[in-house]
Amino acid sequence: MSEGVLFPAPRDPEQPFWDPAAQTMDPAQRLALQDDRVRDLVARTLERPVPFFASKLKETGVEGAGDVRGVDDLVNIPVTIKQELRDSEQAAPPVGDYRFTDLSECVRMGTSTGTTGIPTIRLWTRHDLWVEYESAARHWWRNAWRPGMSITHAHPGYLYGGGLLLQGAYEYFGFLAIWVPPPETDETAEQGIRTWMRMRPDIPFGHYSVGRFCEVATKLGLDPFDDVGLEQSHYPGPGADAPLTSGGSECYAFVSSPCRQSPGGHVNEDWVVIEALDPDTGAPVPDGEWGSLTLTTLDRDNPLLRYDLEELVKLDRAPCPCGETTVRALWGGRVAHLLHAQGRSFQVADVERALLSVPEVAAPSLEFVVVRPDGGDAPVTVRVERGDATGDADGVRTRCEAAISDGVGVRAEVALVERGSLPRSGYKAARLIDA
């Protein structure tokens, strides 16, 4: 299968799915496939052996592949979190003792962003890349995008593995992929803006940092949407309507994607087992309830066994009118970013959605930070940069506070600050601060 890393077989542009056999498989048949792949994963773990995961299996009395019948027995195996991977890499440098392949078998390495700690190392074989590219192709096809179109992105590159993985997935699918620099400075942002104005990609830029490009375009005297062709982000932030799309580059970058006919993202269950677990007990929560997102990747040269991403997910197994038979997953954001105040829980994305309704701060880009609340009854402190629109400062502040109250359900104290006073990011903006 991995021989198709560069050139997938052509598809009929009118067919509804990239891989109809996999995406519309009978659920019972898919479960049997998952069971086979889970048993194979356990066998490889013990026979190679893979010390990190083998010790977790033996802790639960698993001595051979026959001790695990399939998906239903995964619940007996301890979960793994990212800090354990970091510890493994430090104890057994350079790549830890949780790998299933030697470095000589791998063709690409990268690291996580390190936004939540020391970056972990990610390794891909040719087959692992093929799995990611095929998963991504299902995503693009669901969006009614087709080979031959042009698309663009501004992900970081070099050691950050996600940028090259995305570029490779685009090229595999058959896009003309226009990779511009992340807008770390006004000058690099202008490079992307000028390129888009020349090339006019079929699928406009609307990913991370779109606000930063909008801001710089405005400084250049350009309309970000009419002149440059930018669009708002393709997907909402974490919350009730956000589809799960990524499991992180260290686990499964293209785990699922939305069909737009039902909430959530259709999970590529032939290549992953997805669980929503009670964070206190570790038991699966009922479908439709938020739990810890835990993935077991299947049919990989470098898999992960019950990896808890420390993010929130809820699952929906109801039939979908699009015809795909896989479970759908909704994303609730990072557990560490779940905020508590005045008896309510919310995400920074909820504050962002509320503030976007206030024109005086939303254009040319919304720039704000939330001071992490202590969980008590005090108002939530939010610092918001003034926008281009004029308005009475007290009135703007009041409208911001009212928008947060209405949209999030918490009282806030908004401090309006001068434009350009908050830090800028060329990729994922840091919206949550501790002081």
BATI-290558 format. One line per 3 residues: number of its first residue (from 1); for each residue x, y, z of C-alpha. Coordinates in steps of 0.5 Angstrom, whole numbers, always signed. Each point is the difference from the previous one (the first is absolute). Layout:
NUM = X/Y/Z ~ ...
end
This chain:
1 = +0/+0/+0 ~ +6/+5/+2 ~ +2/+0/-8
4 = -6/+5/-1 ~ +3/+5/+5 ~ +1/+5/-6
7 = -5/-2/-5 ~ -7/-3/+2 ~ -4/-3/-5
10 = -5/+5/-3 ~ -7/+0/+2 ~ -7/+2/-4
13 = -1/+8/+2 ~ -7/-2/+1 ~ +0/-5/+5
16 = -1/+2/+7 ~ +5/-3/+4 ~ +8/-1/-1
19 = +0/-7/+3 ~ -7/-3/-1 ~ +1/-7/+3
22 = +4/+3/+6 ~ -5/+6/+2 ~ -7/-4/-1
25 = +3/-7/+2 ~ -6/-3/+5 ~ +2/+1/+7
28 = +0/-7/+2 ~ +5/-1/-5 ~ +4/+6/+2
31 = +0/-2/+7 ~ +3/-7/-2 ~ +6/+3/-4
34 = +1/+5/+6 ~ +0/-7/+4 ~ +5/-3/-4
37 = +5/+6/-1 ~ +0/+1/+8 ~ +2/-7/+1
40 = +5/+1/-5 ~ +3/+6/+4 ~ +0/-4/+6
43 = +4/-5/-3 ~ +5/+5/-3 ~ +1/+3/+7
46 = +1/-6/+3 ~ +4/-4/-5 ~ +5/+6/-2
49 = +0/+2/+6 ~ -2/+7/+1 ~ +2/+1/+7
52 = -4/+6/+2 ~ -7/-3/-3 ~ +2/-7/+2
55 = +1/+2/+7 ~ -7/+3/+0 ~ -3/-6/-3
58 = +3/-5/+5 ~ -2/+4/+6 ~ -7/-2/-2
61 = +2/-7/-1 ~ +0/+0/-7 ~ +6/-5/-2
64 = -2/-2/-7 ~ -4/+3/-6 ~ -6/-5/+2
67 = -1/+3/+6 ~ -3/+6/-3 ~ -6/-1/-5
70 = -1/+6/-3 ~ -3/+7/+1 ~ -4/-1/+6
73 = +6/-3/+4 ~ +4/+7/-1 ~ -3/+3/+6
76 = +4/-5/+5 ~ +6/+3/-3 ~ +3/+7/+3
79 = +0/+6/-4 ~ +6/+4/-1 ~ +1/+8/+0
82 = +5/+4/-4 ~ +4/+1/+7 ~ +2/-7/+0
85 = +2/+0/-8 ~ +5/+6/+2 ~ +2/-4/+6
88 = +1/-6/-4 ~ +4/+4/-5 ~ +5/+3/+5
91 = +1/-7/+4 ~ +1/-3/-7 ~ +3/+5/-5
94 = -1/+2/-5 ~ -7/-2/-1 ~ -2/-4/+6
97 = -2/-8/+1 ~ -7/+1/-3 ~ +2/-1/-7
100 = -2/-6/-5 ~ +5/+1/-5 ~ +8/+2/-1
103 = +2/+7/-2 ~ +3/-3/-6 ~ -8/-2/-2
106 = -2/+7/+0 ~ +0/+5/-5 ~ -2/+6/+3
109 = +0/+3/+7 ~ -3/+6/+4 ~ -2/+3/+6
112 = -6/+2/+4 ~ -1/+8/+0 ~ +2/+0/+8
115 = -6/+4/+2 ~ -1/-4/+6 ~ +7/-2/+2
118 = +6/-3/-3 ~ -1/-2/-8 ~ -1/-8/-1
121 = +4/-3/-6 ~ -5/-3/-5 ~ +3/-5/-5
124 = -4/-2/-7 ~ +2/-6/-4 ~ -3/+0/-7
127 = -6/-4/+2 ~ -1/+5/+5 ~ +0/+5/-5
130 = -5/-3/-4 ~ -5/-1/+5 ~ +0/+7/+2
133 = +0/+2/-7 ~ -6/-5/-2 ~ -4/+3/+7
136 = +1/+7/-2 ~ -2/-1/-7 ~ -7/-3/+3
139 = +0/+7/+3 ~ +1/+4/-6 ~ -5/-4/-4
142 = -5/+1/+5 ~ +0/+7/-1 ~ -1/+0/-8
145 = +7/+2/-1 ~ +3/-4/-6 ~ +7/-2/-3
148 = +2/+6/-4 ~ -2/+6/+4 ~ +5/+4/+4
151 = +0/+1/+7 ~ +5/+4/+5 ~ +2/+0/+7
154 = +5/+3/+5 ~ +2/-5/+5 ~ +7/+0/+3
157 = +5/-5/-3 ~ +7/-3/+1 ~ +0/-4/+7
160 = -8/+1/+1 ~ -2/-6/-3 ~ -7/+3/-2
163 = +2/+5/-5 ~ +3/-5/-5 ~ -5/-6/+2
166 = -6/+5/-3 ~ +4/+2/-6 ~ +1/-7/-2
169 = -7/-2/+1 ~ -2/+6/-4 ~ +5/-2/-6
172 = -2/-8/+1 ~ -7/+2/-1 ~ +2/+4/-6
175 = -1/+7/+2 ~ +4/+6/-2 ~ +3/+1/+7
178 = +2/+7/+1 ~ +4/+0/+7 ~ +1/+8/+2
181 = +4/+1/+6 ~ -3/+1/+7 ~ -1/+8/+1
184 = +5/+0/+6 ~ +1/+7/-3 ~ -3/+5/-4
187 = +5/-1/-5 ~ -2/-7/-1 ~ -7/+1/+1
190 = +0/+4/-6 ~ +4/-5/-4 ~ -6/-5/+1
193 = -5/+6/-2 ~ +4/+2/-6 ~ +0/-8/-3
196 = -7/-1/+2 ~ -2/+7/-4 ~ +4/-3/-6
199 = -2/-7/+0 ~ -7/+0/+3 ~ -1/-7/+2
202 = -6/-4/-1 ~ -1/-1/+8 ~ +2/+6/+4
205 = +4/+1/+6 ~ -4/-1/+6 ~ +4/-4/+5
208 = +4/+2/+6 ~ +3/+8/+0 ~ -6/+2/-5
211 = -1/+6/+5 ~ +8/+2/-1 ~ -1/+0/-7
214 = -6/+4/+0 ~ +4/+5/+5 ~ +6/+1/-5
217 = -5/+0/-6 ~ -3/+6/+3 ~ +6/+3/+2
220 = +2/+0/-8 ~ -7/+3/-2 ~ -3/-6/-2
223 = -6/-3/+1 ~ +1/-7/+3 ~ -6/-3/-3
226 = -1/+3/-7 ~ +7/+2/-1 ~ +4/-6/+3
229 = -5/-5/+0 ~ +0/-3/+7 ~ -6/-3/+3
232 = -1/-1/+8 ~ +2/-7/+3 ~ -3/-6/-3
235 = -2/-3/+6 ~ -2/+3/+7 ~ +4/-1/+6
238 = -1/-5/+5 ~ -7/-1/+3 ~ -7/-3/-2
241 = +0/+1/-7 ~ +8/-1/-1 ~ +2/-7/-4
244 = +6/-4/+2 ~ +5/+1/-6 ~ +7/-1/+3
247 = +3/-5/+5 ~ +6/+4/+0 ~ +6/-2/-4
250 = +3/-4/+5 ~ -6/-5/+0 ~ -4/+1/-6
253 = -1/+7/-4 ~ -6/-2/-4 ~ -4/-4/+4
256 = -7/+2/-2 ~ -3/+6/-4 ~ -7/+3/-1
259 = -5/-2/-5 ~ -4/+6/+1 ~ -7/-3/+1
262 = +0/-2/+7 ~ +4/+2/+6 ~ +7/-2/+1
265 = +6/-3/-4 ~ +0/-7/-3 ~ +5/-5/+3
268 = +5/-4/-4 ~ -2/-6/+4 ~ +4/-5/-5
271 = +6/+3/+3 ~ -2/+3/+7 ~ -4/-2/+6
274 = -3/+6/+3 ~ -2/+0/+8 ~ -3/+5/+4
277 = +2/-1/+7 ~ -2/+2/+7 ~ +6/+4/+2
280 = -1/-2/+7 ~ -2/-8/+0 ~ +3/-1/-7
283 = -6/-3/-2 ~ -4/+1/-7 ~ -5/+6/+1
286 = -7/-1/-4 ~ +0/+2/-7 ~ -2/+8/+0
289 = +4/+1/+6 ~ +7/+4/+1 ~ +6/-5/+1
292 = +7/+0/+0 ~ +2/-1/-8 ~ +4/-7/+0
295 = +3/-3/-7 ~ +3/-6/-1 ~ +3/+0/-7
298 = -1/-6/-5 ~ +4/-3/-6 ~ +6/+5/+1
301 = +7/-2/+1 ~ +1/+5/+6 ~ -7/-1/+3
304 = -2/+3/+7 ~ -4/-4/+5 ~ -6/+3/+4
307 = +3/+7/-1 ~ -4/+5/+4 ~ +1/+7/-3
310 = -2/+4/+6 ~ -6/+3/-4 ~ -7/-1/+0
313 = -5/-4/-5 ~ -7/-2/+0 ~ -2/-6/-5
316 = -6/+0/-4 ~ -2/-7/-4 ~ -7/+2/-3
319 = +0/-1/-7 ~ +2/+5/-4 ~ -4/+2/-7
322 = +7/+1/-3 ~ +0/-7/-1 ~ +7/-1/+4
325 = -1/-6/+5 ~ +6/+3/+5 ~ -1/+3/+7
328 = +0/+7/+0 ~ +4/+4/+6 ~ -1/+7/+2
331 = +6/+4/+3 ~ +0/+3/+7 ~ +7/+3/+0
334 = +6/-1/+5 ~ -2/-2/+7 ~ +5/+5/+2
337 = -3/+5/-3 ~ -7/-1/+3 ~ -1/+6/+4
340 = -5/+0/+6 ~ -3/+7/+3 ~ -6/+2/+4
343 = -3/-8/+0 ~ +1/+0/-8 ~ +5/-4/-4
346 = +2/+3/-7 ~ +6/+1/-5 ~ +4/+5/-3
349 = -4/-1/-7 ~ -6/+2/+4 ~ +2/+7/+2
352 = +3/+1/-7 ~ -7/-2/-4 ~ -3/+5/+5
355 = +5/+6/-1 ~ +0/-1/-8 ~ -8/+2/+1
358 = +3/+7/+2 ~ +2/+4/-7 ~ +5/+5/+4
361 = +5/-5/+2 ~ -1/-6/-5 ~ +3/+4/-6
364 = +5/+0/-3 ~ +1/-6/+5 ~ -2/-2/+6
367 = +6/+0/+5 ~ -1/-2/+7 ~ +2/-4/+6
370 = -4/-3/+6 ~ +3/+0/+7 ~ -1/-7/+3
373 = -5/+0/+5 ~ +1/-3/+7 ~ -7/-3/+0
376 = -3/+4/+5 ~ -6/+5/-1 ~ +5/+6/-2
379 = -1/+3/-7 ~ +4/-3/-6 ~ +6/+5/-2
382 = +0/+1/-8 ~ +5/+5/-3 ~ -3/+2/-7
385 = +4/+4/-5 ~ -4/+6/-3 ~ -2/-1/-8
388 = +0/+5/-5 ~ -7/+2/+1 ~ -1/+6/+4
391 = -4/+0/+6 ~ -1/+2/+7 ~ +5/-4/+4
394 = -5/-1/+6 ~ -6/-2/-5 ~ +5/-5/-3
397 = +2/-3/+6 ~ -7/+0/+2 ~ -2/-4/-6
400 = +6/-5/+1 ~ -2/-1/+7 ~ -7/-1/-2
403 = +2/-5/-6 ~ +4/-4/+4 ~ -6/+0/+5
406 = -5/-2/-5 ~ +4/-5/-4 ~ +4/-3/+6
409 = -4/+1/+6 ~ +5/+3/+4 ~ +2/+7/+3
412 = +6/+3/-3 ~ +4/+6/+1 ~ +3/+2/-7
415 = +6/+5/+0 ~ +1/+3/-7 ~ +7/+1/-2
418 = +3/+3/-6 ~ +1/-3/-7 ~ +6/-4/+0
421 = +2/-1/+7 ~ -2/-7/+1 ~ +5/-5/-3
424 = -1/-3/-7 ~ +1/-7/-2 ~ +1/-3/-7
427 = -3/-6/+1 ~ -5/-2/+7 ~ -1/+6/+4
430 = +1/+0/+7 ~ -7/+2/+3 ~ +1/-2/+7
433 = +5/+3/+5 ~ +1/-1/+7 ~ +1/+7/+2
end
